Amino acid sequence: TFEWRVRGPGGSTSEWFADVPASALRAGLRESQAPVGPMSRALNAPLPARADDGHGGQRHARLWTLLADPDLRELFALRAVAGDLAAAMASPEGVALTEAAALKLFGTTQALGRQLTAAVSLYGEAEPRRLEVTLTVMAILPSPNPHGTLGSYDALAGINAPAAKEFVAQETSWTFSAGHLYARLQPGATAALLTQQAQHLLDQQPLPPDLPADFLKGGGKFAYLRALPVADIALHGAGSPLRRLQLGSLALAAAGVLGLAVINFVNLWGVRTLRRQREIGLRKSLGAGAAQLAAQFFIEALAVAGLAGALGLLLAWWSEPVAAALLQQSFTAPLLSAASLGLTALLCVAIATASALPLTLIALRVRPAASLAGRSHSEGTASRWLRRTMTALQFGTAAVFSALSLTVLWQVAHAGRIDRGFDVRGRVAVSLPWQAQAAQTRALLTRIQAWPEVTAAAASDDVPGRDFARWFSEYRGPNGQPLNLRRGGDFTPGLLQLYGMRLRAGQLSVDHAAEVAQHGVVLDVRATRALGFGSPSAAIGQRLSPSNPDRPAPTVVAVID
């Protein structure tokens, strides 16, 4: 697979992304005769669909659809439960549904030959356009593993349908990351070689017209591509630094808790061993050596560790549905599998071995004659200090965990009290599908505003403070210096009042019609200072010069804090 990263403000470089300019890269690799065999794009297209339920009614569902080339079937060895997957991907009217999607849309997995109507959104024009296409279910697929390479999807379709071709055509730019690209290397080729060829193709493309000069500060390229083996995606691909941090933190926490339990067990069992001096002395007088004593303590420790491991597995199995609901994640791997049982058994053996060693050392110091005569034997100076050290370590580890918990709680409380510049108390945000049109959004707002529980409602491209995506453009103000400004999204009337954003200068009309006509923008106070305006009121009515001459010059219509 391929990944890329792009430049950001101040010459920074983003993290690696799994979405790449798949269509342009695929065409470039084919034209340059790169050492690849089967190659396929996988473009995500959430399609609203409807179908007859067989009883005179209709069922509606949103199908997360993968638009892919025919090679995808060979690359991932995809097999249909029923029907012909190759025919479904080759036919302009064909589609393959997963069993879960067929059940959601038709109410049954026996959906071969049935038809559905899907709406394809085309956004490469001034106004988004919807095309409705009728597709026939020609294959049924098993529900995919959401944690697999292809992720979770509801439908799989080819790119031969006219609507699919139009959808793909709007995502053919070298500067637009759209979908994934998968390929199989030819014999002798390496991922490093393919990385060089892909980067060479990208370097030959012109710079994006809206790219701020600040992004290339320090030199370098505007974007970087790399090829990555599929087996390395989990720990070395896009998002892997955070994934490794999460796994490492979880493993460290689990190891800490387990260490506390082992230390506590050894301390308690050590005291019990001292009380068993007469028993140990009798066994030693009967000929028991170090191996027999070690085996005895190992078996005892293994029994305790085994019971604890079995109880832990049962508790994990019992709490799995609750954890899945709280984390909003599906756990596809069976918890009580042979692998997990074997790993738990090995861990129990290792814990028993580590626990039995200090107990055996205490037992070896017991003198049979003295113990049988009733004279007690201490554990010795070294053992005593070892046990004290382990106790101190136990309390120290507990203190560290307590401090970390308090630190996290303090940070959460601080983040909740910090001034964001807008108010979020009593506000609820709902994410709409990206292909929702303006008329649909306005109609939805009208319905919501009529609810008695709602005092105000508005819409915007993103929720303030969520930072879903960052877009930057370069503008010039009165001082003539280029300034890289982060662009916010469009918003409907009432959004500023809804979030308690105070106007410092300017005023917005009730319907925003005048602002739209003059390409109006709302700036914050810091942006006006950086652009060279003497005061917020001095910026009102002034035009900003964009770096891209094809982009209309916006007019400042308001300034907020």
Backbone hydrogen bonds, N-H to C=O, Kabsch-Sander energy under -0.5 kcal/mol:
donor,donor_aa,acceptor,acceptor_aa,energy
2,F,181,L,-1.0
3,E,226,R,-2.4
4,W,17,F,-2.0
5,R,224,Y,-1.9
7,R,222,F,-1.9
8,G,12,S,-3.2
11,G,8,G,-1.5
12,S,9,P,-1.2
14,S,6,V,-3.1
17,F,4,W,-3.1
20,V,179,G,-2.7
22,A,20,V,-2.6
22,A,178,A,-0.7
23,S,171,E,-0.5
25,L,21,P,-2.5
26,R,22,A,-2.6
27,A,23,S,-2.2
28,G,24,A,-2.3
29,L,25,L,-2.5
30,R,26,R,-2.0
31,E,27,A,-2.4
32,S,28,G,-2.1
33,Q,30,R,-1.1
34,A,29,L,-2.5
36,V,34,A,-2.7
37,G,184,R,-3.6
40,S,182,Y,-2.7
42,A,180,H,-2.1
43,L,67,L,-2.6
45,A,65,T,-2.6
47,L,45,A,-0.7
47,L,63,L,-3.0
49,A,61,A,-3.0
50,R,117,T,-1.9
51,A,59,R,-2.0
53,D,57,G,-2.0
59,R,51,A,-3.0
61,A,49,A,-2.4
63,L,47,L,-2.9
63,L,61,A,-0.7
64,W,62,R,-0.6
65,T,45,A,-1.5
65,T,63,L,-1.0
66,L,155,A,-2.5
67,L,43,L,-2.8
67,L,65,T,-0.6
68,A,66,L,-0.7
68,A,157,A,-2.5
69,D,41,R,-0.9
72,L,69,D,-1.9
73,R,70,P,-1.2
74,E,70,P,-0.6
75,L,71,D,-2.6
76,F,72,L,-2.0
77,A,74,E,-0.5
78,L,73,R,-1.7
81,V,140,I,-2.9
82,A,140,I,-1.4
84,D,138,M,-2.0
85,L,83,G,-0.6
88,A,84,D,-1.8
89,M,85,L,-2.1
90,A,86,A,-1.5
91,S,87,A,-2.0
94,G,91,S,-1.0
95,V,136,T,-1.6
96,A,156,L,-2.5
97,L,139,A,-2.0
98,T,154,D,-2.5
99,E,141,L,-1.9
102,A,98,T,-2.7
103,L,99,E,-2.1
104,K,100,A,-1.9
105,L,101,A,-2.6
106,F,102,A,-2.8
107,G,102,A,-0.7
107,G,103,L,-0.8
108,T,102,A,-1.0
111,A,109,T,-1.7
113,G,137,V,-3.2
114,R,111,A,-1.9
116,L,135,L,-2.4
117,T,50,R,-2.7
118,A,116,L,-0.5
118,A,133,V,-2.7
119,A,48,P,-2.1
120,V,118,A,-0.6
120,V,131,L,-3.5
121,S,119,A,-0.5
122,L,129,R,-3.7
123,Y,121,S,-0.5
129,R,122,L,-3.0
131,L,120,V,-2.9
133,V,118,A,-2.7
133,V,131,L,-0.5
135,L,116,L,-2.8
135,L,133,V,-0.6
136,T,93,E,-3.4
137,V,114,R,-2.9
138,M,95,V,-2.4
138,M,136,T,-0.7
139,A,95,V,-0.9
140,I,82,A,-3.0
141,L,97,L,-3.0
148,G,145,N,-2.2
154,D,64,W,-3.4
155,A,64,W,-1.6
156,L,96,A,-2.7
157,A,66,L,-2.5
158,G,88,A,-0.5
165,K,161,A,-2.5
166,E,162,P,-2.2
167,F,163,A,-2.2
168,V,164,A,-2.6
169,A,165,K,-2.4
170,Q,166,E,-1.2
171,E,168,V,-1.9
172,T,169,A,-0.9
176,F,173,S,-0.9
177,S,175,T,-0.5
178,A,20,V,-2.0
178,A,176,F,-0.7
180,H,42,A,-2.2
182,Y,40,S,-2.8
184,R,38,P,-2.0
185,L,183,A,-0.5
186,Q,35,P,-2.1
189,A,186,Q,-2.1
194,L,190,T,-2.0
195,T,191,A,-2.1
196,Q,192,A,-1.9
197,Q,193,L,-2.0
198,A,194,L,-2.5
199,Q,195,T,-2.5
200,H,196,Q,-2.1
201,L,197,Q,-2.0
202,L,198,A,-2.0
203,D,199,Q,-2.5
204,Q,200,H,-1.0
205,Q,202,L,-1.5
211,L,208,P,-1.5
215,F,212,P,-1.4
216,L,213,A,-1.1
217,K,214,D,-1.4
219,G,216,L,-2.1
224,Y,5,R,-2.7
226,R,3,E,-2.2
228,L,1,T,-3.0
232,D,229,P,-1.6
233,I,230,V,-1.4
236,H,232,D,-2.1
237,G,233,I,-1.9
240,S,237,G,-2.2
243,R,239,G,-1.8
244,R,240,S,-3.5
245,L,241,P,-2.2
246,Q,242,L,-2.6
247,L,243,R,-2.7
248,G,244,R,-2.9
249,S,245,L,-2.6
250,L,246,Q,-2.5
251,A,247,L,-2.7
252,L,248,G,-2.6
253,A,249,S,-2.5
254,A,250,L,-2.5
255,A,251,A,-2.8
256,G,252,L,-2.4
257,V,253,A,-2.4
258,L,254,A,-2.6
259,G,255,A,-2.7
260,L,256,G,-2.2
261,A,257,V,-2.1
262,V,258,L,-2.5
263,I,259,G,-2.7
264,N,260,L,-2.4
265,F,261,A,-2.3
266,V,262,V,-2.7
267,N,263,I,-2.4
268,L,264,N,-2.3
269,W,265,F,-2.9
270,G,266,V,-2.2
271,V,267,N,-1.8
272,R,268,L,-1.9
273,T,269,W,-2.1
274,L,270,G,-1.8
275,R,271,V,-1.4
276,R,272,R,-0.7
276,R,273,T,-0.9
277,Q,274,L,-1.0
280,I,276,R,-2.6
281,G,277,Q,-3.2
282,L,278,R,-2.2
283,R,279,E,-2.1
284,K,280,I,-2.4
285,S,281,G,-2.4
286,L,282,L,-1.3
287,G,284,K,-1.4
288,A,283,R,-2.4
293,L,289,G,-2.3
294,A,290,A,-2.7
295,A,291,A,-2.4
296,Q,292,Q,-2.2
297,F,293,L,-2.4
298,F,294,A,-2.4
299,I,295,A,-2.5
300,E,296,Q,-2.2
301,A,297,F,-2.6
302,L,298,F,-2.8
303,A,299,I,-2.2
304,V,300,E,-1.8
305,A,301,A,-2.9
306,G,302,L,-2.9
307,L,303,A,-2.2
308,A,304,V,-2.3
309,G,305,A,-2.7
310,A,306,G,-2.6
311,L,307,L,-2.4
312,G,308,A,-2.4
313,L,309,G,-2.3
314,L,310,A,-2.2
315,L,311,L,-2.4
316,A,312,G,-2.4
317,W,313,L,-2.6
318,W,314,L,-2.4
319,S,315,L,-2.3
320,E,316,A,-0.8
323,A,319,S,-2.6
324,A,320,E,-2.6
325,A,321,P,-1.9
326,L,322,V,-2.3
327,L,323,A,-2.7
328,Q,324,A,-1.0
329,Q,324,A,-1.4
331,F,329,Q,-0.5
332,T,330,S,-0.9
337,S,334,P,-0.8
337,S,335,L,-0.6
341,L,337,S,-2.3
342,G,338,A,-2.5
343,L,339,A,-2.6
344,T,340,S,-2.3
345,A,341,L,-2.2
346,L,342,G,-2.4
347,L,343,L,-2.3
348,C,344,T,-2.3
349,V,345,A,-2.2
350,A,346,L,-2.4
351,I,347,L,-2.4
352,A,348,C,-2.5
353,T,349,V,-2.4
354,A,350,A,-2.4
355,S,351,I,-2.3
356,A,352,A,-2.3
357,L,353,T,-1.4
359,L,355,S,-0.9
360,T,356,A,-2.4
361,L,357,L,-1.9
362,I,358,P,-1.7
363,A,359,L,-2.1
364,L,360,T,-2.2
365,R,361,L,-0.7
365,R,362,I,-0.8
366,V,363,A,-1.3
371,S,367,R,-2.5
372,L,368,P,-2.6
373,A,369,A,-1.6
374,G,371,S,-0.9
375,R,370,A,-2.3
376,S,374,G,-0.6
384,R,380,G,-2.5
385,W,381,T,-2.6
386,L,382,A,-2.2
387,R,383,S,-2.6
388,R,384,R,-2.3
389,T,385,W,-2.6
390,M,386,L,-2.4
391,T,387,R,-2.2
392,A,388,R,-2.7
393,L,389,T,-2.6
394,Q,390,M,-2.2
395,F,391,T,-2.4
396,G,392,A,-2.7
397,T,393,L,-2.6
398,A,394,Q,-2.1
399,A,395,F,-2.2
400,V,396,G,-2.2
401,F,397,T,-2.4
402,S,398,A,-2.2
403,A,399,A,-2.6
404,L,400,V,-2.6
405,S,401,F,-2.3
406,L,402,S,-2.4
407,T,403,A,-2.4
408,V,404,L,-2.4
409,L,405,S,-2.4
410,W,406,L,-2.4
411,Q,407,T,-2.5
412,V,408,V,-2.5
413,A,409,L,-2.4
414,H,410,W,-2.6
415,A,411,Q,-2.8
416,G,412,V,-1.8
417,R,413,A,-1.2
418,I,414,H,-1.4
420,R,418,I,-0.6
423,D,499,Y,-2.7
427,R,424,V,-1.8
436,A,433,P,-2.0
441,T,437,Q,-2.3
442,R,438,A,-2.5
443,A,439,A,-2.2
444,L,440,Q,-2.3
445,L,441,T,-2.4
446,T,442,R,-2.2
447,R,443,A,-1.8
448,I,444,L,-2.4
449,Q,445,L,-2.9
450,A,446,T,-0.8
450,A,447,R,-0.6
451,W,448,I,-1.7
454,V,451,W,-1.2
461,D,490,D,-1.8
466,R,463,V,-2.3
467,D,463,V,-0.6
471,W,487,R,-0.6
473,S,485,L,-2.5
475,Y,483,L,-2.6
476,R,545,S,-1.5
477,G,481,Q,-0.6
479,N,531,L,-1.4
480,G,477,G,-1.4
483,L,475,Y,-3.1
485,L,473,S,-2.9
485,L,483,L,-0.8
487,R,471,W,-3.4
487,R,485,L,-0.5
492,T,459,A,-2.8
495,L,492,T,-1.5
498,L,494,G,-2.2
499,Y,495,L,-2.0
500,G,497,Q,-1.0
501,M,496,L,-2.9
502,R,500,G,-0.6
504,R,559,V,-3.4
505,A,559,V,-1.5
507,Q,557,V,-0.9
516,V,512,H,-2.2
517,A,513,A,-1.9
518,Q,514,A,-1.2
519,H,516,V,-1.4
520,G,515,E,-3.5
521,V,555,T,-2.4
523,L,521,V,-0.5
523,L,558,A,-2.1
525,V,560,I,-1.3
528,T,524,D,-1.7
529,R,525,V,-1.9
530,A,526,R,-2.3
531,L,527,A,-2.0
532,G,528,T,-0.6
532,G,529,R,-1.1
533,F,528,T,-2.3
539,A,535,S,-0.8
539,A,536,P,-0.9
540,I,536,P,-0.6
540,I,537,S,-0.7
541,G,556,V,-3.2
542,Q,539,A,-1.9
544,L,554,P,-2.5
545,S,476,R,-2.1
547,S,474,E,-2.1
551,R,548,N,-1.7
555,T,518,Q,-0.6
555,T,519,H,-1.3
556,V,542,Q,-2.7
557,V,521,V,-2.5
557,V,555,T,-0.5
558,A,521,V,-1.0
559,V,505,A,-2.4
560,I,523,L,-2.6
561,D,502,R,-1.4
